[in-house]
Amino acid sequence: MSEYNERNLKSDAPEAAGTVEDIAPEAQQSAPEEQQSAPEVPADDRENAPRGEQPTEAERKAAPKKGKKKRRKNHIALPLVAALVAVALVFGLAAGYGIGRSTVLDKLEDAEAQVALLNDALGAAADATGYDAFEEEISGENRAALSELSGDAFEAEDAASVLMSEDDLNSGATAQAGAEPVVVAEFEGGQLMSDEVAREYETQLAGYLFAGYTEDELGDVLLDEVLRYMVSDRVVEAHAREMGLYELTDEDNARIDAEAEEEYEAELAFYRDFVNIDGMTEEEALGAVKSYLLENEGVSYDTLRADIASGWWMQKVFDAVTEDVTVSDADVRAAYDERLAGQKESFEAYADDYEFAQMNGEIITYNLSGYRAVKLLLFNLEEGAAEAAVDLEEEIASLDPEADADALAECQAQLDVCYAAAEAEAQQALEALAGGADFDALLETQGDDLGMRDATLRERGYYICADSPLWPQEVVSAAMALEQPGDCTGALRMGDAVAILQYVGEVPAGEVAYADVKDALEAEVLEEVRYAAYEEQVNDWLEASGVKYYPERMQ
């Protein structure tokens, strides 16, 4: 889905007196985004995650700080992240759809107990780096819990299974059996029925339930919010038709084709790391990745194109409503001053906020002192080798160099085998660099680090200092030892990967000049103002439509 389409879907809902964020703000980090019935791998897992070690949650909470709190990124293999998310969604939806049925309320406690068991297993599995370790964690008692959540435990009873069938999901599970749908919202030219609202409500509720919240905690806020954004979608669609923007033109289809192709290429590049393509031709590798993406994520060019096309009219309405919106230099300057003050306070209080902001592509207006920029050419260990390397390093750390000399030598030899393939790749890269190859060109063709695939981050590099909280000490030491811009380290072992660092240059400390960030800030502020203008227009349309809500009819 295009950026506009995705964001418009979330911005159509008018502001209410209370929102889900007001009731349960912490749930927003773990609940699925609103109005997405088919969740993807969370965006945060695709961001430019740091490769280094991170402070523990206990260490984080022990240090008082102000400013926006950043989510931590565990050092977990991306395929495992995808697996964990998939499992979490299944169980979240199971609980969410189940709670809506009065006939299975007495089963919810049993399901929650099983979810607790699986939660423990997932927490342990989060420290693993591959599917084998994950499988070991989800076993025994936990696998029995998984079986119960699948509905097997309730087959002999009269009540419906907690995990409902596809037919149940498609029929509006919260509606009482045999009950006729009733009108729960009406507006000029249309109405919403209870069964269609129930389906969307349950999808949203599932995420909050799995995040640890209850219907009592959410109160009526979630239902009110679902009613409002569903009505707003209908009202905006009616205006799109009146404005002649709903139907797709030849130009629209050409743009949709181009966007779908771009998104599909990006998906293929992202998931290429999840597929073993060793020994394949490029054509065979591409086919393997396409098959993996379709079979595991249900994504193809056609599904992406259909998704983009389905919401294209919203982007057209958004563009039409906001085409005359502008921002002044005073607006941009005010945004700069506000950001500078906030970042200075936050970054100086806690350095990892600074490093996270830089890694995640935020506009930086204040730099901490002592930092230098480095680029990272990364070669991941194969899954099995990565797991073995982590275990061996832990074992080596526990051995006494004198008393356990023989065991230490054996572990070291095994560790060298784990790193052999990745170090061979790194050595070839070092030889290419010595022969005059361009570091950025190697990043394009060989690098496994997802952050370095982002054009902006690849241009400026990662920021590291002598006391960097997010990077392992061996990487910090090697980075700080480089003397001249363009200098590179040798091959460095980084737990589950081998890296080569290139020194880009020192990061000027203090305030970043307004002129240096003006264009980027202007684009950001303009986008915010456009969305505010669009939301105001949607609210005006809703008011003019005479909308009336009847949430009590959903009981």
Order of alpha helices (4+ residues) and beta strands (2+ residues): alpha-alpha-alpha-alpha-alpha-alpha-alpha-alpha-beta-beta-alpha-alpha-alpha-alpha-alpha-alpha-alpha-alpha-alpha-beta-beta-alpha-alpha-alpha-alpha-beta-alpha-beta-beta-beta-alpha-beta
